[in-house]
Amino acid sequence: MMYRMAFLMEQHLGHRTYYQNLRSLISLDPRIEAEWCEITYYQEDSSLDNLPILPRGVRGTWRGIRQVHQGLGRGNYDAAFFNTQVPAALAFDKLGKLAFVLSTDITPVQYDIMAKAYNHRSDPPGPVRWLKHHINQEVFQSAKQVIAWSASVKRSLEVDYGVDPRQISVIPPGVKLDFWSPGPGRVDQIPLRLLFVGGDFIRKGGDTLLNAFRQLPPGAAELHMVTRQAVEHMPGLFVYHRMTPNSIALRDLYRQCDVYILPSRAEAYGIAAVEALACGLPVIASHVGGLREIVQEGVTGFYISPGDENALTCALQALLEDHQMLASMKKAARMVAEEKYDASKYARQVADLMIQATG
């Protein structure tokens, strides 16, 4: 039996890569006829742009509402999929008649807790905050199934939004293992090649990594940083400003490096760390958000506290000095990626949950 499904996919932050992966894999499922709707909150030649009196956020929300309703209005669907709760909330008037599955890497309550690091302004206590929370609660509770990217998200859904645990599946999104794969290997690891990927340089801890890198013996390591930030030149530092997510150039850079570092101050999930594991790179990450569930301490990498330059330096020195441990972690990283983070398995689970939602 063929099911007609609507996929309403928000394009903010790292969700575009997630959307691209899911779309390519769902297209291979013979059970599903998919209609894809990109929720960008932007529209060229929009009449709203002629109303500058409206705040930018209001105009973006109105465009989002139009995009969601246009997507759902293209036909009768057996079920719908939302990759965050925001487009689902924008379809609030239709949710009572719509079977849907919702995926999320973070809840609004969790996002408010991380507000400072994300440069996000949370609503003060009052009727607006209450209304938003009530709508989000209704959205989460109305879903046939909520896919939480991590156990911490599952806890927030239960505690902060009263979602029945039976409605929640913890399923990390994973990556394409045939694309994100280990490189050919190096004869030695001298200098040790360190990789950082983070457009949001400060939140991702790029400054912490630079300070730790300065403490390493001269010539012992190279630091490769993919970021939008302008970074002061120093010996052994290579900066890339124009690499795009899921690009061959970015993949090849992963495959040429030895260790991935993500010392974030705040992180909803951290899909780049999963890409690193798939490429056979040990990961040194902060013990925050969804990152807390990606690294296996001492097996596939190390955890540090946010901003702890000394702990990061010690972890890097340990890998510099113990090539056997580094080789073991590289092997374990790929094995864990194959076991837990296969995007094709994730797409199959999404399809299964959507088909179940039609029943």
C-alpha positions in Angstrom: 0.0 0.0 0.0 1.2 3.5 -0.9 0.8 6.3 1.7 0.8 10.0 0.8 2.8 11.9 3.3 3.5 15.6 3.8 7.0 16.6 5.1 7.1 20.2 6.5 10.7 20.9 7.1 12.0 24.0 8.8 15.3 25.2 7.3 16.9 27.0 10.2 20.3 26.2 11.7 21.5 22.6 11.2 18.0 21.4 10.1 18.7 21.9 6.4 21.3 19.1 6.4 18.9 16.9 8.3 16.2 17.7 5.7 18.5 16.9 2.8 19.5 13.6 4.3 16.0 12.5 5.2 14.5 13.6 1.8 17.1 11.5 -0.1 16.5 8.5 2.0 12.7 8.6 2.2 12.6 8.8 -1.6 13.9 5.3 -1.6 11.0 3.9 0.5 8.4 2.4 -1.9 5.7 2.7 0.7 5.7 6.5 0.7 4.7 9.2 -1.8 6.2 12.3 -0.2 5.3 15.9 -0.7 8.1 18.2 0.6 7.5 21.7 1.9 10.5 23.9 2.9 9.6 26.3 5.7 12.0 29.2 5.3 10.0 32.1 6.8 11.1 34.0 3.7 9.4 34.7 0.4 10.6 36.8 -2.5 8.4 39.7 -3.6 6.3 39.3 -0.6 3.6 41.9 -0.1 4.6 41.9 3.6 7.9 43.6 2.7 5.9 46.7 1.7 4.7 46.9 5.3 7.9 47.9 7.1 5.8 49.0 10.1 5.4 45.3 10.9 8.4 43.9 13.0 10.7 41.5 11.1 9.7 38.6 13.4 6.0 39.1 12.8 6.6 39.1 9.0 8.6 36.0 9.2 6.0 34.2 11.3 3.2 35.2 8.9 5.3 33.8 5.9 5.8 30.6 7.9 2.1 30.3 8.5 1.4 30.7 4.7 4.1 28.2 3.8 2.8 25.6 6.2 -0.8 26.0 5.1 0.2 26.0 1.4 2.1 22.8 2.0 -0.8 21.1 3.8 -3.2 22.4 1.2 -1.7 20.6 -1.7 -3.8 17.5 -1.2 -5.2 15.0 1.3 -2.4 13.3 3.3 -2.4 10.1 5.3 0.0 11.7 7.8 2.4 14.6 8.1 5.9 15.0 9.5 7.3 18.2 11.1 11.1 18.4 11.8 10.5 20.9 14.7 7.5 21.9 16.7 7.5 25.4 15.2 5.9 24.6 11.8 3.5 22.3 13.7 2.5 25.2 16.0 1.9 27.3 12.9 -0.6 24.7 11.7 -2.3 24.6 15.1 -5.8 25.1 13.6 -5.3 21.9 11.5 -3.7 19.6 14.0 -7.0 18.2 15.4 -7.7 16.6 12.0 -4.2 15.6 11.1 -2.2 12.5 12.1 1.4 13.7 12.5 4.8 12.8 13.7 7.1 15.4 15.1 10.9 15.4 15.5 12.9 17.7 17.8 16.5 18.2 18.9 15.5 20.6 21.7 12.4 21.8 23.5 11.5 25.4 23.9 12.1 25.1 27.7 15.6 23.8 27.0 16.2 26.5 24.5 15.3 29.2 27.0 17.8 27.7 29.4 20.5 28.1 26.8 19.2 31.5 25.7 22.3 33.5 26.5 24.7 31.2 24.6 22.3 31.2 21.6 21.8 34.9 21.7 18.1 34.1 22.1 15.7 36.4 24.1 13.2 34.3 26.0 9.8 35.7 26.8 9.4 37.2 30.3 6.7 35.7 32.6 3.3 36.8 31.5 0.4 36.0 29.1 2.6 35.7 26.0 4.9 33.2 27.5 2.0 31.2 29.0 0.2 31.1 25.6 3.3 30.0 23.7 3.9 27.2 26.3 0.3 26.1 26.1 0.4 25.9 22.3 3.7 23.9 22.3 2.2 21.6 25.0 -0.8 21.0 22.8 1.4 20.4 19.8 3.6 17.9 21.6 0.7 16.0 23.2 -1.3 15.9 19.9 1.5 14.2 18.0 1.0 10.5 17.3 4.7 10.1 18.1 7.5 12.6 19.0 11.0 11.7 17.9 13.4 13.0 20.5 17.0 13.2 19.3 18.3 12.5 22.8 17.2 11.2 26.2 17.5 14.8 27.6 14.9 15.9 25.1 12.6 13.0 26.1 12.9 14.1 29.8 11.9 17.6 29.0 8.9 16.5 26.9 7.7 14.4 29.9 8.5 16.9 32.7 7.9 20.2 31.0 5.1 19.4 28.6 3.4 16.3 30.1 3.8 14.1 27.1 3.0 10.4 27.6 6.3 8.5 27.5 4.7 6.0 25.2 4.4 8.8 22.6 8.1 9.4 22.6 10.8 7.6 20.7 14.5 8.5 21.3 16.1 8.1 17.9 19.3 10.0 17.0 19.1 11.2 13.4 22.4 9.7 12.2 24.4 10.5 9.0 25.0 8.8 5.7 27.7 6.3 6.5 28.7 5.8 2.8 29.4 9.5 2.5 30.9 10.2 6.0 33.5 7.5 6.1 37.1 7.2 7.2 39.9 8.4 5.0 42.7 6.2 3.6 44.7 6.7 6.8 48.1 8.3 7.5 51.5 6.6 8.0 51.8 8.6 11.2 49.9 11.3 13.1 52.7 13.9 13.2 51.6 16.6 13.2 48.2 15.7 14.8 45.5 17.2 12.7 42.7 18.8 14.8 39.3 19.7 13.3 36.7 22.3 14.5 33.5 23.0 12.6 31.3 25.8 14.0 29.9 28.9 12.3 28.8 30.2 15.7 32.4 30.5 16.8 32.0 31.6 20.5 29.0 29.4 21.3 30.8 26.4 19.8 33.9 27.1 21.9 36.2 28.1 19.2 38.0 30.6 21.5 38.5 27.8 24.1 40.1 25.6 21.5 42.4 28.3 20.2 43.7 28.9 23.8 44.3 25.2 24.3 46.0 24.9 20.9 48.5 27.6 22.0 49.6 25.4 24.9 50.6 22.5 22.7 54.3 22.0 21.8 55.1 24.0 18.6 54.7 21.8 15.5 53.0 19.0 17.3 49.6 19.7 15.9 47.7 21.5 13.2 44.3 23.1 13.8 41.8 23.2 11.0 38.8 25.5 11.7 35.7 25.7 9.5 33.8 28.9 10.6 32.3 32.2 9.6 34.5 33.9 12.2 37.6 35.9 11.3 40.4 34.2 13.2 43.8 35.7 13.9 46.6 33.9 12.1 49.0 31.8 14.1 51.5 29.0 13.1 49.8 25.7 12.4 46.3 27.2 12.0 44.2 26.8 8.9 40.8 28.6 8.5 38.1 27.8 6.0 35.3 30.3 5.5 33.4 28.9 2.5 32.7 25.2 3.2 29.1 24.2 3.1 27.3 21.4 5.0 27.3 18.0 3.4 29.8 19.2 0.8 32.5 16.9 -0.6 35.2 19.5 0.4 34.0 19.4 4.0 33.8 15.6 4.0 37.3 15.3 2.7 38.6 17.7 5.3 37.1 15.4 8.0 38.8 12.4 6.4 42.2 14.1 6.4 42.1 15.0 10.1 42.7 12.9 13.3 40.6 14.4 16.1 37.4 16.4 16.2 36.9 19.0 18.9 33.6 20.6 19.8 34.0 22.5 23.2 30.5 24.1 23.0 29.1 26.4 25.7 25.6 25.2 24.7 24.5 22.6 22.1 21.1 21.3 21.3 22.5 18.1 19.7 25.8 18.4 17.7 25.3 16.4 14.5 28.8 17.4 13.4 30.2 15.2 16.2 28.3 12.3 14.7 29.8 13.0 11.3 33.2 13.0 12.9 32.6 9.5 14.5 31.5 8.2 11.1 34.8 9.4 9.7 36.7 7.5 12.4 37.6 10.6 14.4 37.7 10.6 18.2 35.7 13.5 19.6 36.5 15.8 22.4 33.3 17.6 23.4 31.8 19.6 26.2 29.4 17.8 28.5 26.3 19.8 27.4 23.0 19.2 25.7 22.7 16.3 23.3 26.5 16.1 23.1 26.4 14.3 26.5 25.0 11.2 24.7 27.3 11.1 21.7 30.8 10.5 23.1 31.7 7.3 25.0 34.3 8.6 27.6 37.7 7.0 27.1 36.4 4.9 24.2 35.5 7.3 21.4 36.8 10.5 22.9 36.7 12.7 26.0 34.4 15.1 27.7 35.4 18.4 29.2 33.5 21.2 31.0 32.6 24.2 28.9 35.4 26.7 28.8 37.9 24.4 30.5 41.0 25.1 28.5 43.3 23.1 30.8 41.2 19.9 30.5 41.1 20.3 26.7 44.8 20.8 26.6 45.4 17.6 28.7 43.0 15.6 26.5 44.9 16.7 23.3 48.3 16.0 24.9 47.1 12.5 25.9 46.3 11.8 22.2 49.5 13.3 21.1 51.5 11.0 23.4 49.6 7.8 23.0 49.3 6.7 19.4 47.9 3.4 20.4 45.0 5.0 22.2 44.4 7.3 19.3 44.3 4.3 16.9 41.9 2.5 19.2 39.6 5.4 19.5 39.5 5.9 15.7 38.4 2.3 15.2 35.8 2.5 18.0 34.4 5.8 16.6 33.5 4.2 13.3 32.1 1.1 14.9 29.8 3.2 17.2 28.7 5.3 14.2 27.7 2.1 12.3 25.8 0.7 15.3 24.0 3.9 16.4 24.0 6.6 13.7 23.1 5.0 10.4 20.8 7.6 8.7 19.2 5.0 6.5 18.0 3.1 9.6 16.7 6.4 11.0 14.7 7.2 7.8 13.2 3.7 8.0 12.1 4.3 11.6 10.6 7.6 10.6 8.6 6.0 7.8 7.4 3.2 10.1 6.2 5.7 12.7 4.4 7.7 10.1 2.6 4.6 8.7 1.7 3.6 12.3 0.3 7.1 12.8 -2.3 6.5 10.0 -3.8 3.5 11.9 
